[in-house]
Amino acid sequence: MKSNYGTEFYNKVVNGATVQILDAEQRWDLDSLHVTIHALPAGQTLTIGYGPNADSPMVAQFKEVFDADFRLPSAGVSNPDQLPLNAVVSGGSTTFADIEVGVHRVKNDNLVWLKQPTPGFGARSSAGSLIFGNKLYVAGGVGATDFDDVWNTSDGLTWNQNAVSGAWDARENFGFLNFAGKMWVIGGFNSANNAYYNDVWSSVDGDTWVQESPSAGFTARAWFGACVAFGKIWIIGGWDGSTSLNDVWSSADGVTWTLVKANAEFEARDSFNANYFQGKIFIGGGENSSGDTLPNVWSSKDGEQWVEAIPNSDAAKKRDYASVVFHQNQNGKLFFLGGYNGTNDVNEIQGTVDGGNWSAEATPSWSARVDSTASVFNGSIYLIGGNDGNATNDVYRTAVPVI
């Protein structure tokens, strides 16, 4: 925990009134309260807790003059309904009580996850997500069947389906990127047809899609790494239906593709992610053609020359994970979320500030799963869908930290 205390005081709490001490978004930063009761008329009670009556659940109650700190253990997780922390004076006369409640907030470096309302789209894994035009988009994936739909939300709560027309075939494990003022769908796999793709589509609104290339220069593939870096789209490795790959391709316009490297320094792999972070492209984990889960992380400053950032790490030994770059308490980190570690599906989160040194976050509230998608939206990490034994459409986000 990092010490970063701030205090807010509320005076003259009125009988029967509810005074908010800390809003729901900030409650997880709560370390302790300082309560000073200068006067509390006979028969009155000061209750501090969650919800409008401070009793759902109640965390403390006072009936006499009091002046001290008291700690709130597990304050961030004892509020399942995500309600603000309130103070209420009740009972006795209507005479004013004279009360100060000071909030001691402490910065918590661990990610704190909040479950969002169930969205309207069907349960799915291996979908794509991105931020475009101040909205969070989710597209494609696989559940009972492969999907070719597109959904968006402007607040993370209410999801709207785009009226997709002239669009790409249903697919999973594809590239879904924001580049040059457009959304891009690249490659992927359709399980019903056992079809691999190397087509490229773009859209400026999520409704109308234009086929930029029916067959890009790279071979048809899925489960590849895709990112935007150095002013280009990058497609790295993947699975072509018979073998894992370690080639590297780029495009400055999404139409013309250049083979940057036919056989990169890293072992051929699929089922991994590529992220632009700290001025480099990072790839980590994945699996090889033999089905071995790989434990290493590689990086490149130009997409052509690759350096092993960490050769052997249980933290990086993942495949089918979600990944995201997130500025947590103003510190940029690359996170791997969930995935399969070679033995089990996990719900662990590993983070790094440099690609070489990794540390585990606190165990999140979402279940162990593979093939989720993640994006940073409105200051939160959103983890969407995945497969925890079955395809799911649940959505979790991190609480927005108070800086």
NORPE-V282388 format. One line per field, one symbol per residue. ss: DSSP state (~ for helix, > for strand, _ for the rest). phi: phi as a letter, one per 40 degrees, with the letter a starting at -180 (. if undefined). burial: 1 if it has 16 or more other ideal C-beta (glycine too) atoms within 10 Angstrom, else 0. A space follows every 50 residues. Layout:
# NORPE-V282388
ss = ???
phi = ???
burial = ???
This chain:
# NORPE-V282388
ss = _>____________>__>>>>>____~~~>>>>>>>>>>_____>>>>>> _______>>>>>___>>>>>>_____________>>>>>>_______>>> >>>>>_>_____>>>________>>__>>>>>__>>>>>__>___>___> >>>______>>___>______>__>>>>>__>>>>>>>>>____>>>>>> >>>____>_>>>>________>__>>>>>__>>>>>>>>____>>>>>>> >______>>>>_______>>__>>>>>__>>>>>__>_____>___>>>> _____>>>>>________>__>>>>>>>__>>>>>>>>>>____>>>>>> >>_____>>>_________>__>>>>>__>>>>>>>>___>>>>>>>>__ ___
phi = .bcacabbbbbfccdgcbbccacccbdcccbabbbbbcaaddgcbcbbic gcbfbbccbaabbadaaacbcbcfdcbcbccfbccbbbbbggcccccbbb bbcbbbcbcccbbbccdcccccdabfcbaabafgbcbbaghbbcacbbcb baabbgbbbbccccafcccdabfbcbbbafgbcbbbghabccbfbbbbcb bbacagcbbbccacaccccdaafbcbabafgacbbbfhbbhbacbbcbba acbgbcbbccacbccccdaagbbbbcafgbcbbaggbcccgcccbbbbba cagbcbbccacaaccccabfccaacbccfgbcbbbbbghbbgbbcbbcbb bacagbbbacccdccccdabgcbbacafgbcbbbghbbhacbbcbbbccc ccc
burial = 00000000000010100110110111111111101010010001111111 10011000110100000000010011001000111111110000011011 11111011011111010010101111111101001111111110011111 11100100100101001111111111101001111111110000111111 11100100100110010101111111111001111111110001111111 10010010011001011111111110110111111111000011111111 00100100110010111111111111010000111111111100111111 11011001001001010111111111100111111111001111111110 110
